[in-house]
Amino acid sequence: MDRAVAGGGTQVLSGTGGVGKTQLAAHHARATWQARAVDLLVWVTASSRDAVLSAYAEAAVTVTDPDDPQNAGLDDPERAAGRFLAWAQATGRRWLIVLDDVSDPAHLNGTDGPGDLWPPARPNGRTVVTTRRRDAALPGHLIDVGLFTQGEAVGYLRAKLSAQGRHDDPGQVEELARDLGRLPLALAQAVTYLLDLHLDCATYRVRLADRARTLPDLVPEDSGLPDAHRATLAATWSLSIEHADKLRPTGLARPMLHLAALLDPNGIPATVLTSPPVLAYLTEHRTPDGGSDPDVSPRTVGVDDAADALRCLHRLSLVDHTLNTPHREVRVHNLVQRATREALSPAARDMAARTCADALYEAWPEVERDTALGQVLRANTAALTAHAADALWQPDGHPVLFHTGNSLGNTGLVTAARAHFQDLHTIARQKMGLDHPDTLTARHNLAHWRGEAGDPAGAATAAAELLADSLRVLGPDHPDTLTARHNLAYWRGGGEAGDVAGSAAAFAELLADRLRVLGPDHPDTLTTRADLTFWRGRAGDPAGAATATAELLVDSLRVLGPDHPDTLTTRHNLAYWRGGAGDPAGAATAFAELLADFLRVLGPDHPDTLLARHNLAHWRGEAGDAAGAATAFAELLADSLRVLGPDHPATLTTRYYLAHWQGQADGTSGGVR
């Protein structure tokens, strides 16, 4: 960094408040002066045009002959500044001008006054600029001043502690550096605070994690700030937010930051922060313009306005808005987020939180083809829940809470899905009561993922208990009660000791009621038909199952369309029963065709795509190609381990069939490995 600053011309040190830009510039200026590498050093606090003019006027007096009659008028700041810049242009003496904390390039480029105040480009002159801005209008070479590395942050804390004879637990020092996001200003003020109060790092970390304490409570008072700091953390960023809010589109940067402060600091999808719920929030909460008519409704905010608001925050280094990082285009330092949240009233925070929940739910694709996007959306939901959990249960549980759990399961993380709904059920029961629909829905999902995680008997027991409560609370014809009957019938037939015939009979009874209540074309009715044919096939009638599934496929194509996941599942079942009815080669061909569509619609890592690969390999082996089946299962096992993990039921099944077909291929009996 020192070498970069020492380069000729204009060097612009840009970064968020608190990364140490001023300290770097001061170190360079001091070292340059002490080395006698310059004849004139001018330090300018460039927070306004008047401040720049005043500093230049003082410099003009220094470099000019007071007896020179041409110096008349130096008491006029504009004329004096012009004389100083003319001197810098013409002189052969070496000079260094530091423009510290440039809050707006317009203060220097002539927009705010009659003349340009940027120092001239001269081989004997150097200019160093520090700013939070990242505008294209800034001249010279832009140097992005970032956070400390973890090693630098830990080294800084250890040096400050050891200077006072302190040697804290190394693990706690490491974690404190992480807690503070490796931000130099935060590290300096935190270590000063804990030294002043004789706290160890562990105790300070407990205070930092205590949400009852705000950031100003955790740093020294203004009179005790270290390293010539001029402001505390919160005050440093408050000014940046004020400036960002004045950039066009005016009044949108602040409410946009309110939303970003509640989401994942490691990456927020741009689609979330430009979604319809966010646009409505920005329209309603736009910072008022002092010259606007309060009786006139503000213009509706559009997608371009929201994207421009993110760029305003980026220009002031309050967020990083990077377009070439898919699904994580917006990043915010965790302490910027905390300072922003703490400035919100509880009511304002809750409203922003519900907007974020709506935005996440809106941005979530119906078919989660991109597993990376699903992971980012779940991380943002988790961050939102951590910051504003109560707001997501007003007036009811927000759908994104339930969608997150199902996203885990549908991605193959069935154990995590079960744990998610266990926690969600506990919260729903505490907040909403035993009989609230949200509590019943959480129980339904918990039972489902319990079964998918390998406990069909436990899922059946839970489904039976849920059905009894659904009948009592909702009545026999409520859609959720019918869904509870569906799940009980499904898990009744699951597992090694499942009651296959009983499951088929229960689905037959349920189909009659769903036809009566919902009609023949309702998706739930089609799903019941699919499961009825499945369990009839499992009960010993694969040919009948194939015929019934073919009839169902016609209706699914008509009602849902060819690419709907349920239609693809029906095609999957038809191919499976075709093989079960005695046509393994035809089943393998059908699965090969189906796999292409699964890859196109759901993506390569979706559990249904992996299942289609499983069945293609199986029927390929049944059709006589044991070696090909073994190879396909070996490839599938590698992907199952990567996507689902070693303990997922599907991974264990794949291991079994790999051993089986390897045994068939080499003439041994095969077995579980």
C-alpha positions as CSV (number, residue, x, y, z in Angstrom):
1,M,0.0,0.0,0.0
2,D,2.8,2.4,0.8
3,R,4.4,1.9,-2.6
4,A,1.0,2.5,-4.3
5,V,0.5,5.8,-2.4
6,A,4.0,6.9,-3.1
7,G,3.4,6.8,-6.9
8,G,3.4,10.0,-8.9
9,G,0.4,12.0,-10.0
10,T,-2.9,11.7,-8.1
11,Q,-3.5,8.7,-5.9
12,V,-7.1,8.2,-4.6
13,L,-7.5,6.1,-1.4
14,S,-11.1,5.0,-1.4
15,G,-13.0,2.8,1.0
16,T,-15.7,2.6,3.6
17,G,-15.5,4.7,6.8
18,G,-13.2,3.1,9.2
19,V,-10.7,1.3,7.0
20,G,-7.9,3.7,7.9
21,K,-7.6,5.9,4.7
22,T,-6.6,9.0,6.7
23,Q,-4.1,7.1,8.8
24,L,-2.5,5.8,5.6
25,A,-2.3,9.2,4.0
26,A,-0.9,10.7,7.2
27,H,1.8,8.0,7.5
28,H,2.8,8.6,3.9
29,A,2.8,12.4,4.3
30,R,4.9,12.2,7.5
31,A,7.4,9.8,6.0
32,T,7.7,11.9,2.9
33,W,8.3,15.1,4.8
34,Q,10.8,13.4,7.2
35,A,12.7,12.0,4.3
36,R,12.8,15.6,2.8
37,A,11.3,14.2,-0.4
38,V,9.1,17.3,-0.8
39,D,9.6,21.1,-0.2
40,L,6.0,21.8,0.5
41,L,3.3,19.7,2.3
42,V,-0.3,20.9,2.3
43,W,-2.9,18.9,4.3
44,V,-6.5,19.8,3.4
45,T,-9.5,18.6,5.2
46,A,-11.7,18.5,2.1
47,S,-15.1,18.0,3.5
48,S,-16.5,21.1,1.8
49,R,-15.5,23.5,-0.9
50,D,-15.1,26.3,1.7
51,A,-12.6,24.1,3.6
52,V,-10.6,23.5,0.5
53,L,-10.5,27.2,-0.4
54,S,-9.4,28.1,3.1
55,A,-6.5,25.6,3.1
56,Y,-5.4,26.7,-0.4
57,A,-5.6,30.4,0.7
58,E,-3.3,29.7,3.7
59,A,-0.9,27.8,1.4
60,A,-0.9,30.7,-1.1
61,V,0.3,33.1,1.7
62,T,3.1,30.6,2.5
63,V,4.4,30.2,-1.1
64,T,4.2,33.8,-2.3
65,D,6.2,36.9,-1.5
66,P,4.2,39.2,0.8
67,D,5.9,42.3,-0.8
68,D,4.9,41.3,-4.3
69,P,2.2,43.8,-5.5
70,Q,0.6,41.0,-7.5
71,N,-0.4,39.4,-4.2
72,A,-3.1,41.9,-3.6
73,G,-6.5,40.2,-3.1
74,L,-5.2,37.1,-1.3
75,D,-7.9,37.8,1.3
76,D,-10.4,36.6,-1.3
77,P,-10.4,32.7,-0.9
78,E,-11.3,32.0,-4.5
79,R,-8.5,34.3,-5.9
80,A,-6.0,33.0,-3.3
81,A,-6.8,29.4,-4.2
82,G,-6.3,30.2,-7.9
83,R,-3.0,31.8,-7.1
84,F,-1.8,28.7,-5.1
85,L,-2.8,26.3,-7.9
86,A,-1.1,28.5,-10.5
87,W,2.0,28.4,-8.3
88,A,1.8,24.6,-8.1
89,Q,1.5,24.5,-11.9
90,A,4.5,26.7,-12.5
91,T,7.0,26.0,-9.7
92,G,9.9,23.6,-10.0
93,R,9.8,22.9,-6.3
94,R,8.5,19.5,-5.0
95,W,5.1,19.5,-3.4
96,L,2.6,17.1,-1.9
97,I,-1.1,18.0,-1.4
98,V,-3.3,15.7,0.7
99,L,-7.0,16.1,0.2
100,D,-8.4,14.2,3.2
101,D,-12.0,13.1,3.4
102,V,-13.4,14.4,0.0
103,S,-17.1,14.1,0.6
104,D,-18.2,15.2,-2.8
105,P,-16.1,15.5,-6.0
106,A,-18.3,18.5,-7.0
107,H,-16.6,20.5,-4.2
108,L,-13.4,20.4,-6.3
109,N,-14.4,20.0,-9.9
110,G,-16.0,23.4,-10.3
111,T,-19.7,22.3,-10.0
112,D,-20.0,24.0,-6.7
113,G,-18.0,27.1,-7.6
114,P,-16.4,29.1,-10.3
115,G,-13.1,27.2,-10.5
116,D,-11.6,23.7,-10.6
117,L,-9.7,23.0,-7.3
118,W,-8.0,19.8,-8.2
119,P,-4.2,20.1,-8.0
120,P,-2.4,20.2,-11.4
121,A,-0.7,17.1,-12.8
122,R,3.0,17.9,-12.5
123,P,6.1,15.7,-12.5
124,N,7.4,17.4,-9.4
125,G,4.0,17.3,-7.6
126,R,1.9,14.6,-6.0
127,T,-1.6,14.5,-4.7
128,V,-3.1,12.0,-2.3
129,V,-6.9,11.9,-1.9
130,T,-8.9,10.1,0.8
131,T,-12.6,9.6,0.2
132,R,-15.5,7.2,0.8
133,R,-16.6,7.9,-2.7
134,R,-16.1,5.7,-5.7
135,D,-17.3,8.0,-8.4
136,A,-16.0,7.9,-11.9
137,A,-15.5,11.7,-11.7
138,L,-12.6,11.2,-9.2
139,P,-9.2,11.8,-11.0
140,G,-6.1,9.8,-10.8
141,H,-5.4,6.2,-9.8
142,L,-8.1,4.7,-7.5
143,I,-6.7,2.5,-4.7
144,D,-9.3,0.4,-2.9
145,V,-8.5,0.4,0.8
146,G,-10.1,-2.7,2.2
147,L,-10.4,-4.4,5.6
148,F,-7.5,-5.9,7.4
149,T,-6.8,-9.6,6.7
150,Q,-7.5,-11.9,9.6
151,G,-3.8,-12.1,10.4
152,E,-3.4,-8.3,10.3
153,A,-6.5,-7.8,12.5
154,V,-5.2,-10.3,15.1
155,G,-1.7,-8.8,15.0
156,Y,-3.1,-5.4,15.6
157,L,-5.1,-6.5,18.6
158,R,-2.2,-8.4,20.1
159,A,0.1,-5.5,19.7
160,K,-2.3,-3.1,21.4
161,L,-2.9,-5.5,24.2
162,S,0.8,-6.5,24.7
163,A,1.7,-2.8,24.9
164,Q,-0.4,-2.6,28.1
165,G,1.1,-5.9,29.4
166,R,-2.0,-7.9,28.4
167,H,-1.9,-11.3,26.9
168,D,-5.5,-12.5,26.3
169,D,-6.6,-15.9,25.2
170,P,-5.4,-16.3,21.6
171,G,-8.7,-17.9,20.6
172,Q,-10.7,-15.0,22.0
173,V,-8.5,-12.5,20.2
174,E,-9.1,-14.4,16.9
175,E,-12.8,-14.4,17.4
176,L,-13.0,-10.8,18.4
177,A,-11.2,-9.9,15.1
178,R,-13.9,-11.8,13.3
179,D,-16.8,-10.3,15.3
180,L,-15.6,-6.8,14.4
181,G,-15.4,-7.8,10.7
182,R,-11.6,-6.9,10.6
183,L,-12.5,-3.2,10.3
184,P,-9.5,-1.1,11.5
185,L,-11.6,1.6,13.2
186,A,-13.7,-0.9,15.0
187,L,-10.7,-2.8,16.2
188,A,-9.0,0.4,17.5
189,Q,-12.0,1.7,19.3
190,A,-12.9,-1.7,20.8
191,V,-9.4,-2.5,22.1
192,T,-9.2,1.0,23.6
193,Y,-12.6,0.5,25.3
194,L,-11.8,-2.9,26.8
195,L,-8.4,-1.6,28.0
196,D,-9.9,1.4,29.6
197,L,-12.5,-0.8,31.5
198,H,-10.0,-3.6,32.2
199,L,-12.1,-6.1,30.3
200,D,-10.7,-9.2,28.6
201,C,-11.6,-10.1,25.0
202,A,-14.1,-12.8,26.1
203,T,-16.1,-10.3,28.3
204,Y,-16.1,-7.7,25.5
205,R,-17.4,-10.2,23.0
206,V,-20.3,-11.0,25.4
207,R,-21.1,-7.3,25.5
208,L,-20.8,-7.0,21.8
209,A,-23.3,-9.9,21.2
210,D,-25.7,-8.3,23.7
211,R,-28.4,-6.7,21.5
212,A,-29.5,-4.5,24.4
213,R,-26.2,-2.6,23.9
214,T,-25.7,-0.3,21.0
215,L,-22.4,0.4,19.2
216,P,-21.9,3.7,21.0
217,D,-22.1,1.8,24.2
218,L,-19.2,-0.4,23.2
219,V,-16.6,2.2,22.1
220,P,-14.8,5.0,24.0
221,E,-16.5,8.4,24.4
222,D,-15.5,11.1,21.9
223,S,-12.8,12.5,24.3
224,G,-11.1,9.1,24.6
225,L,-11.0,8.0,20.9
226,P,-7.7,6.4,19.9
227,D,-5.3,7.1,17.0
228,A,-6.6,10.7,16.3
229,H,-10.0,9.3,15.4
230,R,-12.5,12.1,14.8
231,A,-15.7,10.1,15.2
232,T,-17.2,6.9,16.6
233,L,-18.2,4.0,14.3
234,A,-21.9,5.0,14.1
235,A,-21.1,8.7,13.5
236,T,-18.6,7.8,10.8
237,W,-21.3,6.0,8.7
238,S,-24.1,8.4,9.5
239,L,-22.5,11.1,7.4
240,S,-21.9,8.7,4.5
241,I,-25.6,7.7,4.6
242,E,-26.6,11.4,4.5
243,H,-24.5,12.0,1.5
244,A,-25.7,8.9,-0.3
245,D,-29.3,9.8,0.2
246,K,-28.7,13.1,-1.6
247,L,-27.5,11.4,-4.7
248,R,-29.9,10.7,-7.5
249,P,-32.4,9.1,-7.2
250,T,-32.6,11.2,-4.1
251,G,-34.0,9.8,-0.9
252,L,-33.7,6.1,-1.8
253,A,-30.2,5.2,-0.4
254,R,-31.3,5.4,3.2
255,P,-34.4,3.1,3.0
256,M,-32.5,0.7,0.8
257,L,-29.8,0.4,3.4
258,H,-32.5,-0.2,6.1
259,L,-33.4,-3.4,4.1
260,A,-29.9,-4.5,3.3
261,A,-29.0,-4.1,7.0
262,L,-31.4,-7.0,7.9
263,L,-30.0,-9.5,5.4
264,D,-26.9,-11.6,5.0
265,P,-23.7,-9.4,5.0
266,N,-21.9,-12.0,2.9
267,G,-24.2,-11.6,-0.1
268,I,-27.7,-10.5,-1.1
269,P,-29.2,-11.2,-4.5
270,A,-29.9,-8.1,-6.5
271,T,-33.2,-9.7,-7.5
272,V,-34.3,-9.5,-3.8
273,L,-33.5,-5.8,-3.5
274,T,-35.2,-4.9,-6.8
275,S,-38.3,-7.0,-6.2
276,P,-41.9,-5.6,-6.2
277,P,-42.1,-5.6,-2.3
278,V,-38.9,-3.6,-2.1
279,L,-40.0,-1.1,-4.8
280,A,-43.3,-0.5,-2.8
281,Y,-41.3,0.0,0.4
282,L,-38.9,2.5,-1.3
283,T,-41.8,4.4,-2.7
284,E,-43.5,4.7,0.7
285,H,-40.4,5.4,2.8
286,R,-38.4,7.6,0.4
287,T,-36.6,10.3,2.4
288,P,-38.6,13.5,1.9
289,D,-37.0,16.2,-0.2
290,G,-37.2,19.6,1.6
291,G,-38.5,21.2,-1.6
292,S,-41.2,18.6,-2.4
293,D,-44.9,19.2,-1.9
294,P,-46.1,16.9,1.0
295,D,-49.6,16.8,-0.6
296,V,-48.3,15.3,-3.8
297,S,-47.8,11.5,-3.9
298,P,-44.2,10.5,-4.6
299,R,-43.4,8.9,-8.0
300,T,-43.5,5.1,-7.9
301,V,-40.0,3.7,-7.6
302,G,-39.0,1.3,-10.4
303,V,-36.4,-1.4,-10.8
304,D,-33.9,1.0,-12.3
305,D,-34.4,3.4,-9.4
306,A,-33.7,0.6,-6.9
307,A,-30.6,-0.5,-8.8
308,D,-29.4,3.2,-8.9
309,A,-30.0,3.4,-5.1
310,L,-27.6,0.5,-4.6
311,R,-25.0,2.3,-6.8
312,C,-25.4,5.4,-4.6
313,L,-24.6,3.3,-1.5
314,H,-21.7,1.7,-3.4
315,R,-20.3,5.1,-4.4
316,L,-20.2,6.1,-0.7
317,S,-18.6,2.7,0.2
318,L,-21.5,1.7,2.4
319,V,-22.1,-1.5,0.3
320,D,-20.2,-3.4,-2.3
321,H,-22.4,-3.7,-5.4
322,T,-20.6,-6.1,-7.7
323,L,-22.6,-7.2,-10.8
324,N,-20.4,-10.1,-11.7
325,T,-21.0,-12.1,-8.5
326,P,-24.1,-14.2,-9.2
327,H,-26.7,-14.2,-6.3
328,R,-24.3,-12.2,-4.0
329,E,-24.2,-8.9,-5.9
330,V,-24.7,-6.8,-2.7
331,R,-22.4,-7.1,0.4
332,V,-22.5,-5.0,3.5
333,H,-20.1,-4.9,6.4
334,N,-21.8,-6.4,9.5
335,L,-21.0,-3.3,11.6
336,V,-22.5,-1.0,9.0
337,Q,-25.6,-3.2,9.2
338,R,-25.7,-3.1,13.0
339,A,-25.3,0.7,13.1
340,T,-28.1,1.0,10.6
341,R,-30.4,-1.3,12.5
342,E,-29.8,0.5,15.8
343,A,-30.9,3.8,14.2
344,L,-34.3,2.3,13.4
345,S,-37.3,2.4,15.8
346,P,-38.8,-1.0,16.6
347,A,-41.8,-0.3,14.4
348,A,-39.6,0.8,11.5
349,R,-37.4,-2.2,11.8
350,D,-40.3,-4.6,11.9
351,M,-41.8,-3.0,8.8
352,A,-38.5,-3.3,7.0
353,A,-38.2,-6.9,8.1
354,R,-41.6,-7.9,6.7
355,T,-40.6,-6.2,3.5
356,C,-37.4,-8.3,3.3
357,A,-39.4,-11.5,4.0
358,D,-41.8,-10.6,1.2
359,A,-38.9,-9.9,-1.1
360,L,-37.1,-13.1,-0.4
361,Y,-40.3,-15.1,-0.9
362,E,-41.0,-13.2,-4.1
363,A,-37.4,-13.9,-5.4
364,W,-37.5,-17.6,-4.6
365,P,-38.1,-19.6,-7.8
366,E,-41.0,-22.1,-7.9
367,V,-38.6,-24.7,-9.1
368,E,-35.2,-24.5,-7.3
369,R,-33.0,-25.4,-10.2
370,D,-30.0,-23.4,-9.0
371,T,-28.8,-24.8,-5.7
372,A,-26.4,-21.9,-5.2
373,L,-29.3,-19.4,-5.3
374,G,-31.3,-21.6,-2.9
375,Q,-28.4,-21.6,-0.5
376,V,-28.0,-17.8,-0.6
377,L,-31.8,-17.2,-0.1
378,R,-31.7,-19.5,2.9
379,A,-28.7,-17.7,4.3
380,N,-30.5,-14.4,3.9
381,T,-33.7,-15.8,5.6
382,A,-31.6,-17.0,8.5
383,A,-29.9,-13.5,8.9
384,L,-33.3,-11.8,8.7
385,T,-34.7,-14.2,11.3
386,A,-31.8,-13.6,13.6
387,H,-32.3,-9.8,13.5
388,A,-36.1,-9.6,13.5
389,A,-37.7,-12.9,14.4
390,D,-40.8,-11.5,16.1
391,A,-41.7,-9.4,13.1
392,L,-42.0,-12.6,11.0
393,W,-44.8,-13.8,13.2
394,Q,-47.0,-10.7,12.9
395,P,-49.8,-11.4,12.4
396,D,-49.0,-14.9,11.4
397,G,-45.9,-16.9,10.5
398,H,-44.4,-15.6,7.2
399,P,-44.5,-18.1,4.3
400,V,-40.7,-17.6,3.8
401,L,-40.1,-19.4,7.1
402,F,-41.8,-22.5,5.9
403,H,-40.4,-22.2,2.4
404,T,-36.9,-22.2,3.7
405,G,-37.4,-25.5,5.4
406,N,-38.9,-27.1,2.4
407,S,-36.0,-25.7,0.3
408,L,-33.6,-27.5,2.5
409,G,-35.4,-30.8,2.1
410,N,-36.1,-30.4,-1.7
411,T,-32.3,-29.8,-2.1
412,G,-31.7,-33.1,-0.4
413,L,-30.8,-31.8,3.0
414,V,-33.5,-33.8,4.7
415,T,-32.0,-33.9,8.2
416,A,-31.6,-30.1,8.2
417,A,-35.2,-29.8,7.0
418,R,-36.4,-31.9,9.8
419,A,-34.4,-29.9,12.4
420,H,-35.7,-26.6,10.8
421,F,-39.3,-27.7,11.2
422,Q,-38.7,-29.0,14.7
423,D,-37.6,-25.5,15.7
424,L,-40.3,-23.8,13.7
425,H,-43.0,-26.0,15.4
426,T,-41.6,-25.1,18.8
427,I,-41.8,-21.4,18.0
428,A,-45.2,-21.6,16.4
429,R,-46.6,-23.4,19.4
430,Q,-45.2,-20.7,21.7
431,K,-46.3,-17.7,19.7
432,M,-49.5,-18.9,18.1
433,G,-50.8,-21.7,20.2
434,L,-51.3,-25.4,19.7
435,D,-54.3,-25.2,17.3
436,H,-53.2,-22.3,15.1
437,P,-53.0,-23.3,11.4
438,D,-49.3,-22.3,11.4
439,T,-48.6,-24.7,14.2
440,L,-50.4,-27.5,12.3
441,T,-48.5,-26.7,9.1
442,A,-45.2,-26.9,11.0
443,R,-46.2,-30.3,12.4
444,H,-47.2,-31.5,8.9
445,N,-43.8,-30.5,7.4
446,L,-42.0,-31.9,10.4
447,A,-43.7,-35.3,9.9
448,H,-43.0,-35.3,6.2
449,W,-39.2,-34.6,6.5
450,R,-39.0,-37.0,9.4
451,G,-40.1,-39.7,7.0
452,E,-37.8,-38.5,4.2
453,A,-34.9,-38.6,6.7
454,G,-35.4,-42.3,7.1
455,D,-38.1,-42.7,9.8
456,P,-41.3,-43.6,8.0
457,A,-42.8,-45.2,11.1
458,G,-42.2,-42.1,13.2
459,A,-43.7,-40.0,10.3
460,A,-46.8,-42.2,10.2
461,T,-47.3,-41.8,14.0
462,A,-46.9,-38.1,13.8
463,A,-49.2,-37.9,10.8
464,A,-51.9,-39.8,12.7
465,E,-51.7,-37.5,15.6
466,L,-51.8,-34.5,13.3
467,L,-54.9,-35.8,11.5
468,A,-56.8,-36.1,14.8
469,D,-56.1,-32.5,15.6
470,S,-56.8,-31.3,12.1
471,L,-60.2,-33.0,12.2
472,R,-61.0,-31.4,15.5
473,V,-59.8,-27.9,14.6
474,L,-60.4,-27.6,10.8
475,G,-63.1,-30.2,10.1
476,P,-63.1,-33.2,7.7
477,D,-63.3,-31.3,4.4
478,H,-60.6,-28.6,5.0
479,P,-57.8,-28.9,2.4
480,D,-55.2,-29.2,5.2
481,T,-57.1,-32.0,6.8
482,L,-57.2,-33.8,3.4
483,T,-53.4,-33.2,3.2
484,A,-53.0,-34.8,6.6
485,R,-54.9,-37.9,5.5
486,H,-52.7,-38.0,2.4
487,N,-49.5,-38.0,4.4
488,L,-50.8,-40.6,6.8
489,A,-51.7,-42.9,3.9
490,Y,-48.3,-42.3,2.3
491,W,-46.2,-43.0,5.4
492,R,-48.4,-45.9,6.4
493,G,-46.9,-47.8,3.4
494,G,-43.4,-46.7,4.0
495,G,-40.4,-48.7,5.4
496,E,-39.6,-52.3,5.4
497,A,-42.7,-53.2,7.5
498,G,-45.1,-50.8,5.8
499,D,-48.7,-51.6,5.2
500,V,-48.8,-51.4,1.5
501,A,-52.3,-52.6,1.0
502,G,-53.6,-50.4,3.8
503,S,-51.9,-47.4,2.2
504,A,-53.5,-48.2,-1.2
505,A,-57.0,-48.5,0.5
506,A,-56.5,-45.2,2.4
507,F,-55.6,-43.4,-0.9
508,A,-58.7,-44.8,-2.6
509,E,-60.9,-43.4,0.2
510,L,-59.1,-40.1,0.1
511,L,-59.4,-39.8,-3.7
512,A,-63.2,-40.0,-3.4
513,D,-63.2,-37.1,-1.0
514,R,-60.8,-35.0,-2.9
515,L,-62.8,-35.4,-6.1
516,R,-65.9,-34.3,-4.1
517,V,-64.3,-31.4,-2.4
518,L,-61.7,-30.1,-4.8
519,G,-62.7,-31.5,-8.2
520,P,-60.9,-33.8,-10.7
521,D,-58.4,-31.2,-12.0
522,H,-57.1,-29.9,-8.7
523,P,-53.3,-30.5,-8.3
524,D,-53.9,-32.2,-4.9
525,T,-56.4,-34.6,-6.6
526,L,-53.9,-35.4,-9.3
527,T,-51.3,-36.1,-6.6
528,T,-53.6,-38.5,-4.8
529,R,-54.2,-40.4,-8.0
530,A,-50.5,-40.6,-8.5
531,D,-49.9,-42.1,-5.0
532,L,-52.9,-44.4,-5.3
533,T,-51.4,-45.9,-8.5
534,F,-48.0,-46.1,-6.9
535,W,-49.1,-48.1,-3.8
536,R,-51.3,-50.3,-6.0
537,G,-48.2,-51.2,-8.0
538,R,-46.3,-51.8,-4.7
539,A,-49.1,-54.1,-3.6
540,G,-48.5,-56.4,-6.6
541,D,-50.1,-54.9,-9.7
542,P,-47.4,-53.2,-11.7
543,A,-49.3,-53.6,-15.0
544,G,-52.4,-51.9,-13.5
545,A,-50.2,-49.2,-12.0
546,A,-48.6,-48.6,-15.5
547,T,-52.1,-48.3,-17.1
548,A,-53.4,-45.9,-14.4
549,T,-50.2,-43.8,-14.5
550,A,-50.5,-43.5,-18.3
551,E,-54.1,-42.2,-17.9
552,L,-52.9,-39.8,-15.2
553,L,-50.1,-38.5,-17.5
554,V,-52.7,-37.4,-20.0
555,D,-54.5,-35.3,-17.4
556,S,-51.3,-33.9,-15.9
557,L,-50.1,-32.7,-19.4
558,R,-53.5,-31.0,-19.9
559,V,-53.8,-29.4,-16.5
560,L,-50.2,-28.7,-15.4
561,G,-48.2,-28.7,-18.7
562,P,-45.2,-30.8,-19.7
563,D,-42.5,-29.2,-17.6
564,H,-44.4,-29.1,-14.3
565,P,-42.5,-31.1,-11.6
566,D,-45.6,-33.2,-10.9
567,T,-45.9,-34.1,-14.6
568,L,-42.2,-35.1,-14.7
569,T,-42.8,-37.2,-11.6
570,T,-45.8,-38.9,-13.4
571,R,-43.6,-39.7,-16.3
572,H,-41.0,-41.1,-13.9
573,N,-43.6,-43.4,-12.3
574,L,-44.8,-44.5,-15.7
575,A,-41.3,-45.5,-16.7
576,Y,-40.8,-47.3,-13.4
577,W,-44.0,-49.4,-13.7
578,R,-43.2,-50.2,-17.3
579,G,-40.1,-51.9,-16.1
580,G,-41.9,-53.5,-13.2
581,A,-44.5,-54.9,-15.7
582,G,-41.7,-56.7,-17.6
583,D,-40.2,-54.3,-20.0
584,P,-36.8,-53.2,-18.5
585,A,-35.4,-52.1,-21.9
586,G,-38.4,-49.9,-22.5
587,A,-38.1,-48.5,-19.0
588,A,-34.4,-47.7,-19.5
589,T,-35.2,-45.9,-22.8
590,A,-38.0,-43.9,-21.1
591,F,-35.8,-42.9,-18.2
592,A,-33.0,-41.8,-20.6
593,E,-35.6,-39.5,-22.3
594,L,-36.9,-38.3,-19.0
595,L,-33.5,-37.6,-17.6
596,A,-32.8,-35.0,-20.3
597,D,-36.0,-33.1,-19.3
598,F,-35.1,-33.3,-15.6
599,L,-31.7,-31.9,-16.3
600,R,-33.2,-29.0,-18.3
601,V,-36.0,-28.2,-15.9
602,L,-34.6,-29.0,-12.4
603,G,-30.9,-29.0,-13.0
604,P,-28.2,-31.7,-12.4
605,D,-28.2,-31.6,-8.5
606,H,-31.9,-31.8,-7.8
607,P,-32.9,-34.9,-5.8
608,D,-35.4,-35.8,-8.5
609,T,-32.8,-35.7,-11.2
610,L,-30.5,-37.9,-9.1
611,L,-33.4,-40.3,-8.6
612,A,-34.0,-40.5,-12.4
613,R,-30.3,-41.3,-12.8
614,H,-30.7,-44.0,-10.2
615,N,-33.6,-45.7,-12.0
616,L,-32.0,-45.3,-15.4
617,A,-29.0,-47.2,-14.1
618,H,-31.2,-49.8,-12.4
619,W,-33.3,-50.6,-15.5
620,R,-30.2,-50.6,-17.6
621,G,-28.8,-53.3,-15.5
622,E,-32.1,-55.2,-15.5
623,A,-32.0,-55.0,-19.3
624,G,-28.8,-56.9,-19.3
625,D,-26.0,-54.3,-19.1
626,A,-24.7,-55.0,-15.6
627,A,-21.3,-53.3,-16.2
628,G,-23.0,-50.2,-17.6
629,A,-25.3,-50.1,-14.5
630,A,-22.3,-50.4,-12.2
631,T,-20.5,-47.6,-13.9
632,A,-23.6,-45.4,-13.8
633,F,-24.1,-46.1,-10.1
634,A,-20.5,-45.3,-9.3
635,E,-20.8,-41.9,-11.0
636,L,-24.2,-41.3,-9.2
637,L,-22.7,-42.2,-5.8
638,A,-20.0,-39.5,-6.2
639,D,-22.7,-36.9,-7.0
640,S,-24.9,-38.1,-4.2
641,L,-22.1,-37.8,-1.7
642,R,-21.4,-34.3,-2.9
643,V,-25.0,-33.1,-3.0
644,L,-26.8,-35.2,-0.3
645,G,-24.1,-36.3,2.0
646,P,-23.0,-39.8,3.1
647,D,-26.0,-40.5,5.5
648,H,-28.9,-39.5,3.2
649,P,-31.2,-42.5,2.6
650,A,-30.8,-42.1,-1.2
651,T,-27.0,-42.2,-0.9
652,L,-27.2,-45.4,1.2
653,T,-29.5,-46.9,-1.4
654,T,-27.1,-46.0,-4.2
655,R,-24.2,-47.6,-2.3
656,Y,-26.3,-50.8,-2.0
657,Y,-27.1,-50.9,-5.7
658,L,-23.6,-50.1,-6.7
659,A,-22.4,-53.1,-4.8
660,H,-25.1,-55.2,-6.3
661,W,-24.4,-54.4,-9.9
662,Q,-20.6,-54.6,-9.4
663,G,-21.2,-58.1,-8.2
664,Q,-23.4,-58.9,-11.2
665,A,-20.8,-57.5,-13.5
666,D,-17.9,-59.5,-12.2
667,G,-19.9,-62.7,-11.5
668,T,-20.0,-62.5,-7.7
669,S,-23.1,-62.3,-5.6
670,G,-22.6,-58.6,-4.8
671,G,-23.6,-57.0,-1.5
672,V,-23.5,-53.9,0.6
673,R,-20.0,-52.3,0.9
